[in-house]
Amino acid sequence: MSDLDLLLPGEADVLVQGLRSFPLREMGSGGWNQQHENLEKLNMQAILDATASQGEPIQELLVTHGKIPILIEDLITVEMWKQKVFPVLCKLEDFKPQNTFPIYMVVHHEASIINLLETVFFHKEVCDSAEDSVLDLLDYCHRKLTLLVARSSHGSSPEEKEEESQYSNPMKELQQQAEQMEFEIALKALSVLRYITDCVDSLSLSTLSRMLSTHNLPCLLVELLEHSPWSRQGEGGTLQQFEEGRWKTVPPSEQQKLSKLDGQVWIALYNLLLSPEARARYHLTSFAKGQLLKLRAFLTDTLVDQLPNLTDLQAFLAHLALTEAQPPKKDLVLEQIPEIWERLERENKGKWRAIAKHQLRTVFSPSEQELRLQARRWAETYRLDVLQAVAPERPHCACCGAEASKRCSRCQNEWYCRRECQVKDWEKHGKVCAPATKSDKAK
């Protein structure tokens, strides 16, 4: 076991096997809190494994034990709690918490699950193991991205409220934290959606129909590129981008570099528009055609140099501009529909106030002793050495070893501190750069 491993050998297997669904009424309970802690441990271990390139045991365990549908149901349950129960809880007359920590744990739970799903959905077998619940996850991602576009188009941003939080009461501060968290969750949902599109050729007809007809995801992705909610103008007209949980100023020399989130949108568009299965079923209406042709303005030479596969997308758009696309062949499809959200809403409709009052009485009014115990357990869960390991290390120049801020635009794998170092290192790096680029294109 490595010094940076969070879980003992065999412990991850036990934690994964123990994952189960909880009804809305039990969120915040003792059993639910224990599972939340277990999920945090699995989450951090999965990130550590991916960072250290030591294989993906957490992903393998989740697939082996059939727990991906459980995680998706848990994700949608906490989403519904935040929408239906949390607002009612905040309005109860006798709700005057001295400490908001227990509520924060429930609010934070959604971010924990989507983060874990983002880490493991990189592997196609995880998407396969989601089975029918991939439809529910697809709807979840669509809800998050639709709200993200709506907020961006109205110019509202939760980050603008950060400075006010120090003057707010605990509940207002918690609500502001929840709003900021919602923004980060939506960005994670974008990554999950992109990984689902990687599997587009093996998805069921019902899933394809929901992506392309019900939700028209290509047009939604175009809107995301137009609004770019993960970018903003900072003080003095500087460009800022949201990365690794915070806003960072982008130096002028790096402003043409493709951000990770923009890259996710482009790859998702590539998958949805150029996959034979998807193209055969996407109805290119005049509206869809108009929206998609907006992409031509974004497809600059600099962008295509960084994502060479986009030359195929350029050719597709050029053909689309000159021809009237024919509607797809209409097959008879027995369409499946997502059922988790509707089932939860049906089971709990009219009970939101009763659930809020029950949770206020049983889980959100802890004693000082219970709060101290919870804080101690969380200190053990969030080990400092593990968190430091999860935090990305600053890259170093491949030539001189200094801290680097520039990356090879062709393969995106090597870092340099300045142009001179890149030129000096090209004799060595050029031998691996071209093969790496071809390999990425093949994918």
Buried (B, 14 or more C-beta within 10 A) or exposed (E): EEEBBBBEEEBBBEBBEEBEEBEBBBBBBEEBBEBBBBBBBBBBBBBBBBBEEEEBBBBBBBBEBEBBBBBBBBBBBBBBBBEBBBEBBBEEEEBEBEBBBBBBBBBBBBBBBBBBBBBBBBBEEBBBBBEBBBBBBBBBBBBBBBBBBEBBEEEEBBBEBEEEBEEEEBBBBBBBBBBBBBBBBBBBBBBBBBBBBBBBEEBBBBBBBBBBBBBBBBBBBBBBBBBBBBBBEEEEEEBBBBBEEEBEEBEEEBEEBBBEBBBBBBBBBBBBBBBEBBBEBBEBEEEBBEBBBBBBEBBEEEBBEBBEBBEEBBEBBEEBEEEEBEEBEEEEEEEBEBBBBEEBEEEBEEBBEEBBBBBBEBBBBBEEEBBEEBEEEBEEBBBEEBEEBBEEEEBBBBBBEEEBBBBBBBBBBBBBBBEEBBEBBEEEBEEEBEEBBEEBEEE
